[in-house]
Amino acid sequence: MVQVSIATPSETTRRLADALRVLDDPSGSPDASDDRRAHERVSFPFRICVTWTDEIRCAHACQARGCNICYGGISIVLPQSLERGQVVSMMLPQPGAEHLLMRAKVVYCRPIGENFEAGLQFIREPNT
């Protein structure tokens, strides 16, 4: 028999808050498994709303699931492909607050099964 562990709301809130702390710390330690990583990555298995405008100015939106997050960006899984270089907006959940709006540039997008995995680099405005 397989046992499943279900997180309580307080555990989920704590995990979300812990994951979002990486957005405030640009000095995260590099991940030893990949020398190209400049910041520590942490798991971010939360729902995210992703929006973008295509080349003919049509607006698109979809739900995505976060994989991991760091100060520099986020990896997500979503049901449709994104173009490399495309700029997207994301609504990241925050515990006890409004969603956090972040903009990011698509670094890669590759198929995984029926979905797509995208690596997004955050676009930081001055003073953010």
Backbone torsions as a table, in degrees:
resi	resn	phi	psi	omega
1	MET	NA	135.2	179.7
2	VAL	-90.8	130.6	177.0
3	GLN	-99.4	136.0	-178.8
4	VAL	-113.2	132.7	177.3
5	SER	-98.4	122.9	179.6
6	ILE	-109.0	126.4	-179.0
7	ALA	-74.2	139.2	174.9
8	THR	-77.1	162.3	178.5
9	PRO	-55.2	-37.9	180.0
10	SER	-69.5	-34.8	176.6
11	GLU	-67.0	-41.8	179.1
12	THR	-63.1	-44.0	178.3
13	THR	-60.9	-43.1	179.5
14	ARG	-63.7	-44.7	-179.6
15	ARG	-63.5	-39.8	178.3
16	LEU	-63.9	-45.8	178.8
17	ALA	-62.1	-42.3	178.4
18	ASP	-61.4	-43.8	-178.7
19	ALA	-65.5	-40.7	-177.6
20	LEU	-72.0	-16.5	177.3
21	ARG	-60.2	-28.8	-178.8
22	VAL	-64.3	-21.7	179.7
23	LEU	-70.7	-20.0	-179.2
24	ASP	-95.5	-6.1	-172.4
25	ASP	-123.6	95.3	179.1
26	PRO	-72.3	-5.3	-176.2
27	SER	-96.6	17.8	-179.5
28	GLY	-53.3	145.7	-177.3
29	SER	-73.9	144.0	178.1
30	PRO	-61.5	148.7	177.0
31	ASP	-80.2	122.2	-176.3
32	ALA	-63.8	-21.8	-177.0
33	SER	-77.0	-14.3	-178.3
34	ASP	-149.7	108.1	-175.3
35	ASP	-63.9	-16.1	179.9
36	ARG	-76.1	-16.2	-177.4
37	ARG	-74.1	127.2	179.7
38	ALA	-94.7	-19.0	-175.0
39	HIS	-135.6	151.6	177.4
40	GLU	-64.7	135.2	176.2
41	ARG	-100.9	143.1	175.0
42	VAL	-130.1	152.6	-180.0
43	SER	-60.7	139.6	179.8
44	PHE	-142.0	69.2	-175.2
45	PRO	-84.7	54.5	-176.3
46	PHE	-119.4	156.9	178.5
47	ARG	-73.3	142.2	-178.2
48	ILE	-136.1	137.6	172.7
49	CYS	-93.7	125.3	-179.1
50	VAL	-115.1	131.2	177.6
51	THR	-129.1	151.2	177.4
52	TRP	-160.8	165.9	176.2
53	THR	-118.3	132.5	-178.7
54	ASP	-84.1	-176.4	-174.6
55	GLU	-64.6	-19.9	176.6
56	ILE	-104.1	19.2	173.5
57	ARG	67.4	27.3	172.2
58	CYS	-86.4	134.1	179.9
59	ALA	-84.6	141.7	179.0
60	HIS	-132.2	152.0	176.0
61	ALA	-150.0	147.4	174.5
62	CYS	-157.2	162.2	174.5
63	GLN	-89.1	138.0	177.1
64	ALA	-129.1	167.7	175.6
65	ARG	-120.2	130.4	177.7
66	GLY	-71.9	148.1	174.6
67	CYS	-107.2	-60.5	176.0
68	ASN	-147.5	161.1	-176.2
69	ILE	-140.6	150.1	173.7
70	CYS	-147.9	178.7	-179.6
71	TYR	-57.2	-35.8	-175.2
72	GLY	-86.1	-19.7	-177.6
73	GLY	177.3	-166.9	-175.3
74	ILE	-147.2	147.7	172.9
75	SER	-108.3	131.3	-178.0
76	ILE	-132.4	160.1	171.5
77	VAL	-117.1	130.9	-178.1
78	LEU	-142.6	162.8	-174.0
79	PRO	-80.8	-6.1	178.8
80	GLN	-136.2	158.3	-176.2
81	SER	-78.7	149.3	173.4
82	LEU	-118.4	149.7	179.7
83	GLU	-85.5	138.6	176.2
84	ARG	-58.2	134.8	-179.6
85	GLY	90.1	-14.4	179.9
86	GLN	-66.0	144.4	177.3
87	VAL	-100.7	131.3	179.4
88	VAL	-124.3	160.3	171.9
89	SER	-113.4	145.6	-179.2
90	MET	-133.3	144.2	172.7
91	MET	-105.8	106.4	179.5
92	LEU	-93.5	134.4	178.8
93	PRO	-67.7	147.7	174.8
94	GLN	-132.0	140.2	179.2
95	PRO	-68.3	127.0	174.9
96	GLY	65.3	23.5	-177.9
97	ALA	-150.4	172.7	173.3
98	GLU	-62.6	160.0	176.2
99	HIS	-63.3	152.3	178.6
100	LEU	-94.0	119.6	179.2
101	LEU	-87.5	123.3	178.5
102	MET	-128.6	144.5	172.8
103	ARG	-107.1	148.5	-178.3
104	ALA	-152.0	157.4	176.6
105	LYS	-106.4	137.4	179.7
106	VAL	-73.7	121.0	178.6
107	VAL	-92.7	-39.9	175.5
108	TYR	-152.9	158.8	173.3
109	CYS	-151.6	123.2	-176.7
110	ARG	-136.3	148.2	179.3
111	PRO	-69.7	141.5	170.9
112	ILE	-139.1	102.7	-176.1
113	GLY	64.7	-128.5	179.6
114	GLU	-88.6	-2.0	-177.3
115	ASN	-116.5	-169.8	178.5
116	PHE	-134.4	142.7	173.3
117	GLU	-104.5	130.2	179.8
118	ALA	-124.4	138.6	172.8
119	GLY	-102.8	123.1	-175.4
120	LEU	-118.9	133.2	177.8
121	GLN	-100.6	124.0	-178.8
122	PHE	-62.4	141.6	172.5
123	ILE	-101.7	111.4	-176.8
124	ARG	-98.5	123.5	176.1
125	GLU	-76.6	157.1	176.8
126	PRO	-54.4	140.3	-179.7
127	ASN	69.5	24.2	174.4
128	THR	-121.4	NA	NA
